[in-house]
């Protein structure tokens, strides 16, 4: 197998571990709420602690990764957040949990800009959709694995503290493999001449655009705002599910221990959505579609699919609830794969992590606002207004993506693809 796909596998593993670490708190939330007597608004504060740091450091980490390089930047990030995840086992209440989550968010913020940058370094455009789908699917796999692993650890030890300690160790193991196996394609000892030529041929347009690296020049481009606004409006849907799904199921009268099978179904559906979105766009490109037109098709279908959270309001059957959430997460993941691929499509390699970080920061701001609202709305009313908002906001995001794409951008992208 070509080395570039082994690299994609490492990025998938990093994302999986990243999500297990962050989902540990969400899975334990019903138990922690009972032990510490937290309201939904209190839990929202803890979640916002993570999201605030994640928002700030998406921008910072993106810029640092472009300067430090992928190997060194991701090494430092994973070491940081793994240590913080283990240290969370010492938390003693609302404010200490919030502080640890802030520190965790600061470290985990580098994963997506770093992985996107690695894909831009290692893959031609026709393969980037699938490569992004592979590493991004780690979020769904981590989300699916976390409930089983964390509840098993909680039941085995009779305490939530070992769950944080043990899941945090996973990143340390990954770090050893990363340092051993990852090197830039130009100097990687296992890359063949043919694979290196294929990879480097895809860098020609990056070299031509290397001057467009300043913040000001990036913010002047409509493509940047399309990516930023799209992530800001759709990521809150995903984080509503990842942060609140356990609490939502309990609010519907289901016992978490009896719903593990259903709990991970939406996350597996998201995993499939990653590959469906990446595969469909790559297939269309191979048929001769312009790159951005292929991405936009997936965005449209994903935006429509996320509206299926609205019918959940009228449903009480567990299987139907899970199925509707699964369609929504499948659709979100396909949409998100395109959003993550676009920086690599539209920007030179030296700006990819920066743009990805900017979009992640915008997503963080949107998620902070939505998390605060979810806590207050569900304490005062119910989850019904939240489900309506989670269905309709992605439609707005999809419309904005189409409005902010100018024909010349699509034509330019096609020209760059044809050059390959």
C-alpha positions in Angstrom: 0.0 0.0 0.0 1.4 3.5 -0.8 2.9 5.3 2.1 0.5 8.2 1.8 -2.4 5.9 2.9 -0.4 4.8 5.9 -0.1 8.4 6.8 -3.8 8.8 6.4 -4.2 5.9 8.8 -2.1 7.6 11.4 -4.3 10.7 11.1 -7.4 8.6 11.5 -6.0 7.1 14.7 -5.1 10.5 16.0 -8.7 11.8 15.4 -10.1 8.7 17.0 -8.1 9.1 20.1 -8.8 12.9 20.1 -12.6 12.1 20.2 -12.3 9.4 22.8 -10.6 11.9 25.1 -13.2 14.6 24.6 -16.2 12.2 24.7 -15.2 10.7 28.0 -16.8 13.7 29.8 -20.0 13.6 27.6 -20.5 9.9 28.3 -20.0 10.3 32.0 -22.2 13.5 32.1 -25.3 11.8 33.6 -23.2 10.3 36.4 -21.2 13.6 37.0 -24.4 15.6 37.0 -25.8 13.4 39.7 -22.7 13.3 41.8 -21.9 17.0 41.7 -25.6 18.2 41.5 -25.2 20.0 38.2 -28.0 21.5 36.1 -27.8 21.5 32.3 -26.6 25.0 32.5 -23.7 23.9 34.7 -22.8 21.2 32.3 -23.0 23.7 29.5 -20.4 25.8 31.3 -18.0 22.9 31.4 -18.6 22.2 27.7 -18.0 25.9 26.9 -14.7 25.8 28.8 -13.5 23.2 26.2 -15.0 25.1 23.3 -13.6 28.5 24.3 -10.0 27.2 24.2 -10.7 25.1 21.1 -11.9 28.3 19.4 -9.0 30.4 20.4 -6.3 27.8 19.7 -7.7 26.7 16.3 -6.4 30.0 14.9 -3.2 29.9 16.9 -2.5 26.2 16.2 -3.2 26.6 12.5 -0.6 29.3 12.2 1.9 27.5 14.4 1.5 24.3 12.3 2.2 26.2 9.1 5.4 27.4 10.8 6.5 24.4 12.8 5.5 21.8 10.3 3.1 18.9 10.6 5.4 16.4 12.4 6.5 18.6 15.2 3.2 20.5 15.5 1.0 17.5 15.9 3.6 15.8 18.3 3.4 18.7 20.7 -0.4 18.9 20.5 -1.0 15.2 21.2 1.5 15.2 24.1 -0.3 18.2 25.6 -3.9 17.0 25.4 -3.0 13.5 26.5 -1.4 14.8 29.6 -4.4 17.0 30.3 -6.9 14.2 29.7 -5.1 12.1 32.4 -4.9 15.0 34.8 -8.7 15.4 34.6 -8.9 12.4 36.8 -8.0 14.8 39.7 -10.9 17.2 39.1 -13.1 17.9 42.1 -16.0 20.1 41.0 -17.5 22.4 38.4 -14.6 24.9 38.2 -11.8 22.3 38.1 -13.6 20.4 35.4 -14.1 23.6 33.4 -10.4 24.4 33.8 -9.2 21.0 32.7 -11.6 21.1 29.7 -10.2 24.5 28.7 -6.7 23.0 28.7 -7.9 20.0 26.8 -9.5 22.1 24.1 -6.2 24.1 23.7 -4.3 21.0 22.8 -7.0 19.2 20.7 -7.5 22.3 18.5 -4.5 21.4 16.4 -5.7 18.0 15.2 -7.9 19.1 12.3 -5.7 21.9 11.0 -2.7 19.5 11.3 -4.5 16.6 9.6 -5.7 18.9 6.8 -2.2 20.2 6.3 -0.9 16.6 6.1 -3.4 15.7 3.5 -2.4 18.7 1.4 1.2 17.6 1.7 0.7 14.0 0.8 -2.3 13.7 -1.6 -3.3 14.9 -5.1 -6.7 16.7 -5.3 -8.5 13.7 -6.8 -7.7 11.7 -3.6 -8.0 14.4 -1.0 -11.8 13.9 -0.5 -11.2 10.3 0.5 -8.1 11.1 2.6 -10.0 13.7 4.6 -13.0 11.3 4.9 -10.6 8.7 6.4 -9.1 11.0 9.1 -12.3 12.8 9.8 -14.1 9.5 10.3 -12.0 9.0 13.4 -14.4 11.5 15.1 -17.3 9.1 14.5 -15.3 6.0 15.4 -14.0 7.7 18.6 -17.6 8.8 19.4 -18.8 5.2 18.9 -16.0 3.6 20.9 -16.1 6.1 23.8 -19.5 5.0 25.3 -18.6 1.3 25.4 -15.1 1.9 26.7 -15.9 4.6 29.2 -19.0 2.9 30.7 -17.0 -0.3 30.9 -14.2 1.5 32.8 -16.8 3.2 35.0 -18.5 -0.1 35.8 -15.2 -2.0 36.3 -13.7 0.5 38.7 -16.8 2.0 40.3 -15.5 5.5 39.7 -15.2 8.0 36.8 -11.6 8.9 37.6 -9.8 5.9 36.0 -11.8 6.5 32.8 -10.0 9.8 32.3 -6.6 8.4 33.2 -6.8 5.4 31.0 -8.2 7.1 27.9 -5.6 9.7 28.2 -2.8 7.1 27.8 -4.0 6.3 24.3 -2.4 9.4 22.9 1.0 8.7 24.4 1.0 5.4 22.5 0.1 7.1 19.2 2.8 9.7 19.7 5.5 7.0 19.6 4.2 5.7 16.3 3.9 9.2 14.8 7.5 10.1 15.7 8.7 6.9 14.2 6.7 6.8 11.0 5.9 10.3 9.9 8.3 12.3 7.7 7.6 14.8 4.9 7.1 13.0 1.5 10.2 14.7 0.1 12.5 12.9 2.5 10.4 9.9 3.7 12.7 6.8 3.3 9.8 4.4 2.4 8.3 6.5 -0.4 9.0 5.2 -3.9 10.1 7.5 -6.8 6.8 7.1 -8.5 4.8 8.0 -5.4 7.0 11.0 -4.6 6.6 12.2 -8.2 2.9 12.0 -8.0 2.8 13.9 -4.7 5.2 16.6 -5.7 3.5 17.1 -9.1 0.5 18.2 -7.1 2.5 21.0 -5.4 3.0 23.1 -8.6 0.0 25.3 -8.1 0.9 25.7 -4.4 4.2 27.1 -5.4 2.6 29.5 -7.8 0.4 31.0 -5.0 2.9 31.0 -2.2 2.6 34.8 -1.9 -1.0 34.7 -0.7 -0.2 33.9 3.0 -1.1 37.0 5.0 -4.2 37.2 7.2 -5.4 40.2 5.2 -5.1 38.5 1.8 -6.9 35.4 3.1 -9.8 37.4 4.6 -10.2 39.3 1.3 -11.2 36.1 -0.4 -14.8 35.1 -0.6 -13.8 31.5 -0.5 -12.4 32.0 3.0 -15.7 33.4 4.3 -17.6 30.5 2.6 -15.5 28.0 4.6 -15.6 30.0 7.8 -19.4 30.6 7.8 -20.2 27.1 6.7 -18.3 25.6 9.6 -19.7 28.1 12.1 -23.2 27.1 11.3 -22.9 23.4 10.9 -20.5 22.3 13.6 -22.9 23.2 16.4 -25.2 20.5 15.1 -22.5 17.9 15.5 -21.4 19.1 18.9 -25.0 19.2 20.1 -25.1 15.4 19.4 -21.7 14.6 20.8 -22.0 16.7 23.9 -25.7 16.3 24.7 -26.9 12.9 23.2 -26.5 11.0 26.5 -28.4 13.7 28.4 -31.0 13.8 25.7 -31.6 10.1 25.8 -31.9 10.2 29.6 -34.4 13.1 29.3 -36.6 10.9 27.1 -36.7 8.3 29.9 -34.1 5.8 28.5 -31.4 4.4 30.8 -27.9 4.9 29.4 -26.7 1.5 30.3 -29.5 -0.1 28.3 -29.1 2.1 25.2 -25.4 1.6 24.3 -26.2 -0.1 21.0 -28.4 2.9 20.0 -25.9 5.4 21.4 -23.2 4.6 18.9 -25.4 4.1 15.8 -25.4 7.9 14.9 -21.6 7.9 15.3 -21.2 4.9 13.0 -23.6 6.6 10.5 -21.3 9.7 10.6 -18.4 7.4 9.8 -20.2 6.2 6.7 -21.1 9.8 5.9 -17.5 10.8 5.8 -16.7 8.2 3.2 -19.9 8.7 1.2 -19.2 12.4 0.9 -15.5 12.0 0.1 -16.2 9.1 -2.3 -19.0 10.8 -4.1 -17.0 14.0 -4.7 -13.9 12.0 -5.8 -16.0 10.0 -8.2 -17.5 13.1 -9.7 -14.1 14.6 -10.2 -12.9 11.4 -12.0 -15.9 11.8 -14.3 -14.6 15.2 -15.2 -16.6 17.5 -13.0 -15.0 20.7 -11.8 -13.6 20.2 -8.3 -15.8 22.7 -6.5 -18.9 21.6 -8.3 -18.3 18.1 -7.1 -17.9 19.4 -3.5 -21.0 21.5 -3.8 -23.2 18.5 -4.7 -22.2 16.8 -1.5 -22.8 20.0 0.5 -26.4 20.3 -1.0 -27.3 16.7 -0.2 -25.8 16.9 3.3 -27.7 20.1 4.1 -31.0 18.5 3.1 -30.3 15.4 5.2 -29.6 17.4 8.4 -33.2 18.7 8.4 -34.4 15.2 9.6 -33.8 16.2 13.2 -37.1 18.0 13.1 -39.3 14.8 13.0 -37.5 13.6 16.2 -39.7 16.0 18.1 -42.8 13.9 17.4 -41.2 10.4 18.0 -41.0 8.4 21.2 -39.9 5.1 19.7 -36.2 4.5 20.5 -35.3 2.8 17.2 -36.9 5.6 15.2 -35.2 8.3 17.2 -31.8 6.6 16.7 -32.5 6.2 12.9 -33.3 9.9 12.5 -30.2 11.0 14.4 -28.2 8.6 12.3 -29.4 10.1 9.0 -28.6 13.6 10.4 -25.1 12.6 11.5 -24.5 10.8 8.2 -25.4 14.0 6.3 -23.4 16.2 8.6 -20.3 14.1 8.2 -20.6 14.2 4.4 -21.0 18.0 4.6 -18.1 18.4 7.0 -15.8 16.3 4.8 -16.3 18.8 2.0 -15.7 21.8 4.4 -12.5 20.2 5.6 -11.3 19.4 2.1 -11.9 22.9 0.7 -8.8 24.6 2.3 -6.6 22.0 0.6 -8.5 22.6 -2.7 -8.3 26.4 -2.7 -5.1 27.4 -0.9 -1.4 26.8 -1.1 0.1 24.4 1.3 1.6 27.1 3.5 -1.8 28.5 4.2 -3.9 25.4 4.5 -3.6 24.9 8.3 -4.2 28.7 8.8 -7.5 28.7 6.9 -8.5 25.4 8.5 -7.8 27.0 11.9 -9.8 30.1 11.0 -12.8 27.9 10.1 -12.4 25.9 13.3 -12.3 29.1 15.3 -15.6 30.2 13.7 -17.1 26.8 14.4 -16.0 27.2 18.0 -17.7 30.6 18.4 -20.9 29.1 16.9 -20.7 26.1 19.2 -20.1 28.2 22.3 -23.2 30.3 21.5 -25.3 27.2 20.8 -24.0 25.3 23.9 -25.0 28.2 26.1 -28.4 28.4 24.5 -28.9 24.6 24.7 -28.3 24.6 28.5 -30.7 27.5 29.1 -33.4 26.4 26.7 -33.4 22.8 28.0 -33.4 23.8 31.6 -36.4 26.1 31.0 -38.3 24.4 28.2 -37.2 21.2 26.5 -35.0 19.8 23.7 -37.7 20.5 21.0 -36.5 24.1 20.1 -33.0 22.8 20.0 -33.9 20.1 17.5 -35.7 22.6 15.3 -32.7 24.9 15.3 -30.3 22.0 14.6 -32.3 21.1 11.5 -32.7 24.6 10.0 -29.4 26.3 10.6 -27.5 23.9 8.3 -29.9 24.9 5.5 -28.7 28.5 5.9 -25.1 27.3 5.9 -25.7 25.4 2.6 -27.3 28.4 1.0 -24.4 30.6 2.0 -21.9 28.2 0.5 -23.6 28.4 -2.8 -24.0 32.2 -2.7 -20.4 32.8 -1.9 -19.0 30.6 -4.6 -18.3 32.7 -7.7 -18.0 31.0 -11.1 -14.4 32.1 -11.5 -13.5 30.2 -8.3 -14.9 27.0 -9.7 -13.3 27.6 -13.0 -9.9 28.3 -11.3 -10.2 25.1 -9.3 -11.0 23.1 -12.4 -7.9 24.5 -14.2 -5.8 23.5 -11.2 -7.2 20.0 -11.3 -6.7 19.6 -15.0 -3.0 20.6 -14.6 -2.6 17.3 -12.7 
